[in-house]
Amino acid sequence: MKLLNEESVKGRSLSLIGKCDVEEYIPYSRFLRDEVPELPQVSEVTLSRHFSALERRSHGVNNGFYPLGSCTMKYNPAVDEEIAAFEGFTGAHPLQDDSEVQGSLQVIKDLEDRLSAITGMDAFTLQPAAGAHGEFTGLLMIKAYLESIGETERNKIIVPDSAHGTNPASAAMAGFNIVNVPSGPDGCVDLEALRQAVGSDVAGLMLTNPNTVGLFDKNILEITRIIHEAGGLCYYDGANLNAVMGIVRPGDMGFDVMHLNLHKTFAAPHGGGGPGSGPVGCKEFLAEFLPGSHVEEKDGALVRVRPAKSIGDMRSFDGNFLVAVKALSYIWMLGAEGVKEASQNAVLNANYMRVKLSDIYTPAYDTTCMHEFVLNLQKLKAETGCSALDAAKGLIDYGIHPPTMYFPLIVHEALMIEPTETETKETLDEAINALREIYDKAYNDPEYLKEAPHSTVIGRPDEVAAARHPIVHW
Ligand SMILES: *Cc1c(COP(=O)(O)O)cnc(C)c1O
């Protein structure tokens, strides 16, 4: 496939629209470039075909099953997109006076209230634009809180070894030192190791529950108690709320501050660059540190108020507002019962696949999982030479996006499968069959599997080189 620049012909352009007969007026000429940029010059149909061809080469939820563990690539209802496209929302400007955007402020307030109800928190900010951004925000709030009570010697954040990579990264960015605690053989936090790790220098703990191996930590109340007793705060990584919304609440598990990924659990599409939204919620005692502004009712009208000791702005204005509209519309449509049912079906679908595969693939933890499960392909690799990577690549030929591979790091040859609640039993059965055929292939024709995928233009790019040395210019 040619690049647009390679298709460019000098002078060719989108010439359907006639020349404008109104004199050009440039309000901010100081922002103009000195030289005309070298943009591709192509006809409209060439441009349209180029992007359609690109689209055909990529895989999205609309192309097929996408069981990418930890990422919740579920189908997002189209109606939420339509509601977010209402002119009253898209036409509002963040600098308009509060009195002119009461409807939009109502959306913000309503979403904050509903997220509080779902998570057991007392207040939310919609400013952070992503999950990791939310983590960083929550950690800065913990830092501000500790400073406000004069406990600045608390500089350690405890992170379990199964944590999502963003957790230690965010804690480091917020200026904390990271202390790793191991998981036990049951995949849960090793309580003895946790007790050893806490002390007067602990600022807090970052944890996700269900954890990244898809298990609900049965000791969660004890874990948060140990941290609180040591004087630290508990941060909940709620990027994947898909197993527990409507069932249990981080606020009731003992967490003080958390983020959610609206672009995983609450109807915003993701993968492909966003926009996302990682709202941060907290208990009452932390609310005065929230960034941005908070919507409150005053004299019968909604107004934006900055919390007293706000850590400042983490992003412009009210965050990715249209993503919030989608999330609210999604929550309204599901209702309290529907939210719970979504979680139940996500857990059911994951367990269905786990059980139907566990006679040939080894589950990393042979117990009921939450919304995702991890397979350990070490045995397959030892016996056939085919790795988790080969199995994942093989799935592409079935029109299925590979599961998350080699994560979490505590499981070797890991495939992490998250079917989500929006898939039908037929789709799950097809995926189970595909994985069973791949297993047979590994034993009968390993070379074929090692060269998979056979159906795509590119099969096995050098991902490290692509990430470390991207060629982003023409
Ligand atoms: C996806 C994810 C994140 C990060 O979210 P981004 O929006 O990609 O920054 C953090 N923690 C967990 C457990 C996740 O699954």
The ligand as a MOL file (V3000), in Angstrom:
LIG
                    3D

  0  0  0     0  0            999 V3000
M  V30 BEGIN CTAB
M  V30 COUNTS 15 15 0 0 0
M  V30 BEGIN ATOM
M  V30 1 C -5.6310 0.0720 31.1350 0
M  V30 2 C -5.1620 0.0560 32.5000 0
M  V30 3 C -4.5160 1.1820 33.0440 0
M  V30 4 C -4.1080 2.3960 32.2470 0
M  V30 5 O -5.1410 3.0500 31.5580 0
M  V30 6 P -4.7940 4.0460 30.3600 0
M  V30 7 O -6.0790 4.7170 30.0390 0
M  V30 8 O -4.2820 3.1900 29.2500 0
M  V30 9 O -3.7560 5.0010 30.8370 0
M  V30 10 C -4.1610 1.1240 34.3810 0
M  V30 11 N -4.4100 0.0340 35.1230 0
M  V30 12 C -5.0200 -1.0680 34.6290 0
M  V30 13 C -5.2630 -2.2490 35.5210 0
M  V30 14 C -5.4070 -1.0900 33.2950 0
M  V30 15 O -5.9810 -2.1800 32.7980 0
M  V30 END ATOM
M  V30 BEGIN BOND
M  V30 1 1 1 2
M  V30 2 1 2 3
M  V30 3 2 2 14
M  V30 4 1 3 4
M  V30 5 2 3 10
M  V30 6 1 4 5
M  V30 7 1 5 6
M  V30 8 2 6 7
M  V30 9 1 6 8
M  V30 10 1 6 9
M  V30 11 1 10 11
M  V30 12 2 11 12
M  V30 13 1 12 13
M  V30 14 1 12 14
M  V30 15 1 14 15
M  V30 END BOND
M  V30 END CTAB
M  END
